Amino acid sequence: MTPSTSPSPPDAAARREFDRPPETPAQAAPSLWRLSGSRRARLRVRTLVYVRWMAVAGQLVTVLLVAGVLGLPMPVAPCLALIALLAFVNLLIAIAAQGPQRQVSDAEATAQLTFDILQLSAMLYLTGGAINPFSLLIIAPVVLAAATLPLRHVIGLALLAVACTILLSVYFLPLPSPDAAPFSLPFINRVGNVVSRVLGIAFCAGYAWQAASEAARMELALDTTNAVLAREQRLSALGALAAAAAHELGTPLATISIVAREMARAAPEGQAREDAELLVSQAARCRDILRRLTADPDATDEVHGHMSLSQLVEEAIAPHARDPEVRVEAVISGSGGARAPELRRLPEVLHALTSFVENAVDFAAAEVLVTARFDHESITLEVRDDGPGFSPEVRAKLGEPYVTSRPGAEGSRSGHIGMGLGFFIAKTLMERTGAVVTFGNGRRGGAVVTTSWPRAALEVITPGAS
């Protein structure tokens, strides 16, 4: 069957900012879509100080082990002086910091990590240069920077680490060795050692940068999802509040109306009677307002939290019922003699389904079909359009934040070219209710978004239902 559409619900306009283009910001929640606010976490003073104390301890133990226990020749005094300098600087930073939880600025963190690279390079110069096995540790400050600092700072530190690695392959004191002759690697091995260090710096820094960037985007998208859900829950709660108000105000309003009539009947002609009649008329007006609030079955206290599958689909397609360019139809069907489910009213499901319909209408050529199917075990919603469909590269990434567009996006009705954040929000909201969301293209073209639940995840179990 094809359900008839109802007027747009009060919160329909608030849902339409899904994937809204930058030049038309949403008015209902403008702060939700400020993507420029995405920022990776800054380093805290405590983190840098703690890591540097670990470096001090590691260097000191290594020097004492090599020189004291193994008895290998090495410049112990200069090494201890460099370790003491690292400890002194770290102590000054810890004392000067206004609490260990203070976040350091990007420039301050870069300066500290630069000092760490130079101090470690000086230690390596005294102990064999790039052929020292511990030269691998020069990657650590760059990786830490890549995970927390802007790209330009990361590039600067990476170039410094690469330069130090190259210089240490040319200028260095002999590696501590039990033999009288200095330990020396063949030229080809030395080149390979330097190349491996440089590639390690580039790969590890790039990997850390990408992982941190993805984490920052995902955090922003999840925060936005939570904000959208909170707003939808507040909008949904307004209906329950109105229903409760209508129920609770009915009795005192009836009392006021009766007393006002008695006052009007007993009052003499004049101002007192006019005031009493005004009370009667205003009480009648309030009664009409309450009657309108309770006229919608969804607004009554008893069933506000419930809705039929047909009502869910109707509310999702209602904003597009009068679209002159695209025909939006809905079909609801059951199988196996299954009883039509009564659903819990979940704001996240309604918001996500409306979002899917919104995008389908935006890219459709002429028609969007919303199909709802149910049986004894499951409930499935499918939104299908006759537009260009998803391109293979976009289809593989749908459901992640900030996917760019599907073919023909530039010619879409709203003019937007991005679908990533909106689809991510809708998919996340659906999955929080136990749904499985899939994206694909139909055999005859067009995009298809399918959402399936176990029936128990949405259905309201009523007494006596089989």
C-alpha positions as CSV (number, residue, x, y, z in Angstrom):
1,M,0.0,0.0,0.0
2,T,1.0,3.6,-0.5
3,P,0.5,5.7,2.6
4,S,-0.8,9.3,2.3
5,T,1.6,12.0,3.4
6,S,0.9,14.2,6.3
7,P,1.9,17.8,6.9
8,S,5.6,18.3,7.7
9,P,6.3,17.7,11.4
10,P,7.4,20.6,13.6
11,D,11.0,19.4,13.5
12,A,11.2,18.7,9.8
13,A,12.9,22.0,9.0
14,A,15.5,21.3,11.6
15,R,16.4,18.0,9.9
16,R,17.0,19.5,6.5
17,E,20.5,20.8,7.2
18,F,21.8,17.3,6.4
19,D,24.9,17.9,4.1
20,R,23.9,21.5,3.6
21,P,26.2,23.5,1.4
22,P,28.5,26.0,3.1
23,E,26.7,29.0,1.6
24,T,23.4,28.0,3.2
25,P,24.2,27.3,6.9
26,A,21.6,25.6,9.0
27,Q,19.8,28.0,11.3
28,A,18.6,25.4,13.8
29,A,22.1,24.3,14.9
30,P,24.8,26.4,13.3
31,S,27.5,25.2,15.5
32,L,27.1,21.6,14.6
33,W,28.7,21.8,11.2
34,R,31.7,23.9,12.0
35,L,34.2,21.4,10.6
36,S,37.1,23.9,10.9
37,G,36.9,23.2,14.7
38,S,38.5,19.8,14.1
39,R,41.8,19.8,16.0
40,R,44.1,17.1,17.1
41,A,44.9,17.1,20.8
42,R,47.9,19.2,22.0
43,L,50.7,17.8,24.0
44,R,50.6,18.3,27.8
45,V,53.7,19.4,29.7
46,R,53.4,16.2,31.7
47,T,53.7,14.0,28.6
48,L,56.9,15.7,27.3
49,V,58.5,15.8,30.7
50,Y,57.7,12.1,31.4
51,V,59.0,11.0,28.0
52,R,62.2,13.0,28.5
53,W,62.8,11.5,32.0
54,M,62.6,8.1,30.3
55,A,65.2,9.2,27.8
56,V,67.5,10.4,30.6
57,A,67.2,7.1,32.4
58,G,67.7,5.1,29.2
59,Q,70.8,7.0,28.1
60,L,72.3,6.9,31.6
61,V,71.8,3.1,32.0
62,T,73.2,2.5,28.5
63,V,76.4,4.5,29.2
64,L,76.9,2.9,32.6
65,L,76.4,-0.6,31.1
66,V,78.7,-0.1,28.1
67,A,81.5,1.7,30.0
68,G,81.2,0.3,33.5
69,V,80.0,-3.3,33.0
70,L,81.2,-4.2,29.5
71,G,84.3,-2.0,29.8
72,L,84.1,-0.7,26.2
73,P,86.1,2.5,25.4
74,M,83.8,5.5,25.0
75,P,83.8,9.2,25.9
76,V,82.0,8.8,29.2
77,A,82.5,12.4,30.4
78,P,80.9,14.1,27.4
79,C,78.1,11.6,27.3
80,L,77.3,12.2,31.0
81,A,77.5,15.9,30.3
82,L,74.9,15.6,27.6
83,I,72.7,13.5,29.8
84,A,73.0,16.0,32.6
85,L,72.0,18.8,30.2
86,L,68.9,16.9,29.1
87,A,68.0,16.3,32.8
88,F,68.6,19.9,33.7
89,V,66.5,21.3,30.8
90,N,63.7,18.8,31.7
91,L,63.8,19.9,35.3
92,L,63.6,23.6,34.3
93,I,60.6,22.8,32.0
94,A,58.9,20.9,34.8
95,I,59.4,23.8,37.3
96,A,58.5,26.5,34.9
97,A,55.3,24.8,33.8
98,Q,52.1,26.1,35.4
99,G,51.0,22.7,36.4
100,P,51.7,19.4,34.7
101,Q,48.3,19.4,32.9
102,R,49.0,22.6,31.0
103,Q,48.9,22.2,27.2
104,V,52.0,23.4,25.4
105,S,51.6,25.6,22.3
106,D,52.6,24.2,18.9
107,A,55.8,26.4,18.9
108,E,56.8,25.4,22.4
109,A,56.3,21.7,21.7
110,T,58.3,22.0,18.4
111,A,61.1,23.8,20.3
112,Q,61.3,21.0,22.9
113,L,61.2,18.2,20.4
114,T,63.9,20.0,18.4
115,F,66.1,20.0,21.5
116,D,65.4,16.3,22.0
117,I,66.5,15.5,18.4
118,L,69.7,17.6,18.7
119,Q,70.6,16.1,22.1
120,L,70.1,12.6,20.9
121,S,72.1,13.4,17.7
122,A,75.0,14.7,19.9
123,M,74.9,11.4,21.9
124,L,75.0,9.4,18.7
125,Y,77.9,11.5,17.4
126,L,79.9,10.4,20.4
127,T,79.0,6.8,20.1
128,G,79.2,5.7,16.5
129,G,76.9,7.9,14.6
130,A,74.3,6.4,12.3
131,I,75.7,2.9,12.7
132,N,74.8,3.0,16.4
133,P,71.8,0.6,16.8
134,F,70.2,3.3,19.1
135,S,70.1,5.7,16.2
136,L,66.7,4.3,15.4
137,L,65.4,6.3,18.4
138,I,65.7,9.6,16.4
139,I,62.4,8.6,14.8
140,A,60.5,8.9,18.2
141,P,60.3,12.8,18.5
142,V,59.1,13.0,14.9
143,V,56.4,10.4,15.4
144,L,55.2,12.2,18.6
145,A,55.1,15.5,16.6
146,A,53.1,13.8,13.8
147,A,50.5,12.7,16.2
148,T,50.0,16.0,17.9
149,L,51.3,19.0,15.9
150,P,50.3,20.8,12.6
151,L,51.8,19.6,9.4
152,R,54.3,22.4,8.9
153,H,55.9,21.7,12.4
154,V,56.0,17.9,11.6
155,I,57.7,18.6,8.3
156,G,60.3,20.8,10.0
157,L,61.1,18.3,12.6
158,A,61.3,15.4,10.1
159,L,63.7,17.4,7.9
160,L,65.9,18.1,11.0
161,A,65.9,14.4,11.9
162,V,66.8,13.4,8.3
163,A,69.6,16.0,8.2
164,C,71.0,14.8,11.5
165,T,70.9,11.2,10.3
166,I,72.8,12.1,7.1
167,L,75.4,14.1,9.0
168,L,75.8,11.3,11.5
169,S,76.7,8.9,8.7
170,V,79.6,11.1,7.8
171,Y,80.8,12.7,11.0
172,F,81.0,10.6,14.2
173,L,83.3,9.1,16.7
174,P,84.1,5.4,16.7
175,L,81.4,3.0,17.9
176,P,82.4,1.5,21.3
177,S,84.1,-1.8,20.4
178,P,86.2,-4.4,22.3
179,D,88.7,-4.5,19.4
180,A,91.5,-2.1,19.2
181,A,90.6,-1.1,15.7
182,P,87.6,1.1,15.2
183,F,84.4,-0.7,14.0
184,S,83.6,0.3,10.5
185,L,80.9,-0.7,8.0
186,P,81.4,-0.9,4.3
187,F,80.2,2.1,2.3
188,I,77.2,0.3,0.8
189,N,76.0,-0.8,4.2
190,R,76.4,2.7,5.6
191,V,74.3,4.1,2.7
192,G,71.7,1.4,3.3
193,N,71.6,2.2,7.0
194,V,71.0,5.9,6.3
195,V,68.4,5.2,3.7
196,S,66.5,2.9,6.1
197,R,66.6,5.5,8.8
198,V,65.3,8.2,6.5
199,L,62.5,6.0,5.1
200,G,61.7,5.0,8.7
201,I,61.3,8.7,9.7
202,A,59.1,9.4,6.6
203,F,56.9,6.2,7.0
204,C,56.4,6.4,10.7
205,A,55.7,10.1,10.7
206,G,53.3,9.8,7.8
207,Y,51.5,6.8,9.4
208,A,51.2,8.7,12.7
209,W,50.0,11.8,11.0
210,Q,47.3,9.9,9.0
211,A,46.1,8.0,12.0
212,A,45.9,11.1,14.2
213,S,44.1,13.0,11.4
214,E,41.5,10.2,11.0
215,A,41.0,10.1,14.8
216,A,40.5,13.8,14.9
217,R,37.9,13.7,12.1
218,M,36.2,10.7,13.6
219,E,36.0,12.4,17.0
220,L,34.5,15.5,15.5
221,A,32.0,13.5,13.5
222,L,30.9,11.5,16.6
223,D,30.6,14.7,18.6
224,T,28.4,16.1,15.8
225,T,26.3,12.9,15.8
226,N,25.8,13.1,19.6
227,A,24.7,16.8,19.2
228,V,22.3,15.9,16.4
229,L,20.8,13.0,18.5
230,A,20.5,15.3,21.6
231,R,18.7,17.9,19.5
232,E,16.3,15.3,18.0
233,Q,15.6,13.9,21.5
234,R,14.7,17.4,22.7
235,L,12.4,18.0,19.7
236,S,10.8,14.7,20.4
237,A,10.4,15.5,24.1
238,L,8.4,18.6,23.2
239,G,5.6,16.4,22.0
240,A,5.5,14.5,25.2
241,L,5.7,17.7,27.2
242,A,2.7,19.2,25.2
243,A,0.7,16.0,25.8
244,A,1.4,16.0,29.5
245,A,0.5,19.7,29.7
246,A,-2.8,19.1,27.9
247,H,-3.6,16.3,30.2
248,E,-2.7,18.1,33.4
249,L,-4.2,21.4,32.5
250,G,-7.6,20.0,31.4
251,T,-9.0,19.7,34.9
252,P,-8.0,23.1,36.3
253,L,-9.1,24.8,33.1
254,A,-12.5,23.2,33.3
255,T,-12.8,24.4,36.9
256,I,-11.8,28.0,35.8
257,S,-14.4,27.8,33.0
258,I,-17.2,26.8,35.3
259,V,-16.4,29.4,37.9
260,A,-16.1,32.1,35.2
261,R,-19.5,31.2,33.9
262,E,-21.1,31.4,37.4
263,M,-19.4,34.8,37.9
264,A,-20.7,36.1,34.6
265,R,-24.2,34.9,35.4
266,A,-24.2,36.5,38.9
267,A,-22.4,39.7,38.0
268,P,-24.4,42.8,37.4
269,E,-24.1,44.7,34.1
270,G,-20.9,46.6,33.8
271,Q,-17.2,46.1,34.0
272,A,-17.4,43.1,36.4
273,R,-19.6,41.2,34.0
274,E,-17.4,42.1,31.0
275,D,-14.4,40.8,32.9
276,A,-16.2,37.5,33.7
277,E,-17.2,37.0,30.1
278,L,-13.6,37.6,29.0
279,L,-12.5,34.9,31.4
280,V,-15.1,32.5,29.8
281,S,-13.9,33.3,26.3
282,Q,-10.2,32.9,27.2
283,A,-10.9,29.6,28.9
284,A,-12.7,28.4,25.8
285,R,-9.7,29.5,23.7
286,C,-7.3,27.5,26.0
287,R,-9.6,24.5,25.7
288,D,-9.4,24.7,21.9
289,I,-5.6,24.9,22.0
290,L,-5.5,21.8,24.2
291,R,-7.9,20.0,21.9
292,R,-5.6,20.7,18.9
293,L,-2.6,19.4,20.9
294,T,-4.3,16.2,21.7
295,A,-5.9,15.8,18.2
296,D,-2.6,14.2,16.9
297,P,-2.4,10.6,18.2
298,D,1.4,11.0,18.5
299,A,0.9,13.9,21.0
300,T,-1.2,12.0,23.6
301,D,0.5,10.8,26.8
302,E,-0.5,7.2,26.3
303,V,0.9,6.6,22.8
304,H,3.4,9.4,22.3
305,G,6.3,6.9,22.5
306,H,4.7,4.6,19.9
307,M,4.3,4.9,16.2
308,S,3.3,2.6,13.4
309,L,5.7,1.7,10.5
310,S,3.4,3.7,8.2
311,Q,3.7,6.8,10.5
312,L,7.5,6.5,10.5
313,V,7.6,6.5,6.7
314,E,5.1,9.3,6.4
315,E,7.0,11.6,8.7
316,A,10.2,10.9,6.8
317,I,8.8,11.7,3.3
318,A,6.5,14.5,4.5
319,P,8.9,17.4,3.8
320,H,9.0,16.3,0.1
321,A,5.4,15.5,-0.4
322,R,4.8,18.6,-2.5
323,D,8.2,18.6,-4.3
324,P,7.3,19.6,-7.9
325,E,10.4,18.0,-9.4
326,V,10.6,14.6,-7.7
327,R,7.8,12.2,-6.9
328,V,8.3,10.6,-3.5
329,E,6.3,7.4,-2.9
330,A,6.2,4.9,-0.1
331,V,5.3,1.2,-0.1
332,I,4.8,-0.9,3.0
333,S,4.4,-4.6,2.8
334,G,4.5,-7.6,5.1
335,S,5.1,-11.3,4.5
336,G,4.1,-14.6,6.0
337,G,1.0,-13.3,7.6
338,A,3.1,-11.2,10.0
339,R,1.4,-8.6,12.1
340,A,2.3,-5.0,11.3
341,P,4.7,-3.9,14.0
342,E,4.1,-1.1,16.5
343,L,7.4,0.8,16.8
344,R,9.1,2.7,19.6
345,R,9.4,6.3,18.6
346,L,13.2,6.8,18.3
347,P,14.3,10.3,17.2
348,E,17.5,8.9,15.8
349,V,15.7,6.5,13.5
350,L,13.4,9.3,12.2
351,H,16.3,11.7,11.7
352,A,18.5,9.2,9.9
353,L,15.7,8.0,7.6
354,T,14.7,11.6,6.8
355,S,18.4,12.3,6.0
356,F,18.5,9.3,3.6
357,V,15.3,10.5,1.9
358,E,16.7,14.0,1.7
359,N,19.8,12.9,-0.2
360,A,17.8,10.6,-2.5
361,V,15.5,13.5,-3.5
362,D,18.6,15.7,-4.0
363,F,20.1,13.3,-6.5
364,A,17.0,11.7,-8.0
365,A,16.1,12.3,-11.6
366,A,12.3,12.1,-11.1
367,E,11.4,9.5,-8.5
368,V,12.3,8.3,-5.0
369,L,10.8,5.1,-3.6
370,V,10.8,4.3,0.1
371,T,10.0,0.7,0.8
372,A,9.2,-0.7,4.3
373,R,9.1,-4.5,4.6
374,F,8.4,-6.6,7.7
375,D,8.1,-10.2,8.6
376,H,8.1,-12.2,11.9
377,E,11.8,-11.7,12.4
378,S,12.9,-8.4,10.9
379,I,12.0,-4.9,9.7
380,T,13.7,-3.4,6.6
381,L,13.6,0.1,5.2
382,E,14.9,0.8,1.7
383,V,15.4,4.3,0.1
384,R,15.9,4.1,-3.7
385,D,16.3,6.9,-6.2
386,D,16.7,7.0,-10.0
387,G,19.7,9.2,-10.0
388,P,23.3,8.5,-11.1
389,G,24.0,6.2,-8.1
390,F,27.3,5.9,-6.2
391,S,30.6,5.8,-8.0
392,P,32.8,2.8,-7.1
393,E,35.4,5.0,-5.2
394,V,32.7,6.7,-3.1
395,R,30.7,3.6,-2.5
396,A,33.8,1.9,-0.9
397,K,34.0,4.8,1.7
398,L,30.4,5.6,2.4
399,G,29.6,5.7,6.1
400,E,33.0,7.4,6.8
401,P,33.2,11.1,7.6
402,Y,33.8,13.5,4.7
403,V,33.4,11.4,1.6
404,T,33.3,13.9,-1.3
405,S,30.4,13.2,-3.7
406,R,28.8,10.8,-6.1
407,P,28.7,11.5,-9.8
408,G,26.7,14.5,-10.8
409,A,26.8,16.0,-7.3
410,E,27.6,19.4,-8.7
411,G,24.3,19.4,-10.4
412,S,22.3,18.3,-7.4
413,R,19.2,20.3,-6.4
414,S,20.7,21.7,-3.2
415,G,24.1,22.4,-4.9
416,H,26.0,20.5,-2.2
417,I,28.9,18.2,-3.2
418,G,29.6,16.4,0.1
419,M,27.8,13.4,1.6
420,G,30.3,12.2,4.1
421,L,29.4,13.7,7.4
422,G,25.6,13.5,6.9
423,F,25.8,9.8,5.8
424,F,28.2,9.1,8.7
425,I,25.7,10.7,11.2
426,A,22.7,8.9,9.7
427,K,24.5,5.5,9.6
428,T,25.8,5.9,13.1
429,L,22.4,6.8,14.5
430,M,20.8,3.8,12.8
431,E,23.5,1.4,14.0
432,R,23.0,2.7,17.6
433,T,19.5,1.2,17.4
434,G,20.8,-2.2,16.3
435,A,20.4,-1.7,12.6
436,V,22.6,-2.9,9.7
437,V,23.0,-0.2,7.0
438,T,24.2,-1.0,3.5
439,F,24.8,1.3,0.5
440,G,24.7,0.2,-3.1
441,N,23.4,0.8,-6.6
442,G,20.3,-0.7,-8.1
443,R,20.4,-3.0,-11.2
444,R,18.8,-0.3,-13.3
445,G,20.9,2.5,-11.8
446,G,20.3,4.8,-8.9
447,A,21.4,4.7,-5.3
448,V,20.0,2.2,-2.8
449,V,20.3,2.6,1.0
450,T,19.0,-0.3,3.0
451,T,18.5,-0.4,6.8
452,S,17.5,-3.7,8.6
453,W,16.7,-4.4,12.2
454,P,15.8,-7.5,14.1
455,R,12.1,-6.9,14.8
456,A,12.6,-7.0,18.6
457,A,15.0,-4.0,18.3
458,L,12.2,-1.5,17.4
459,E,8.9,-3.2,18.2
460,V,6.8,-2.3,21.2
461,I,5.6,-5.5,22.8
462,T,2.0,-5.0,23.8
463,P,0.2,-7.3,26.2
464,G,-1.7,-10.1,24.4
465,A,0.3,-9.6,21.2
466,S,1.3,-12.8,19.4
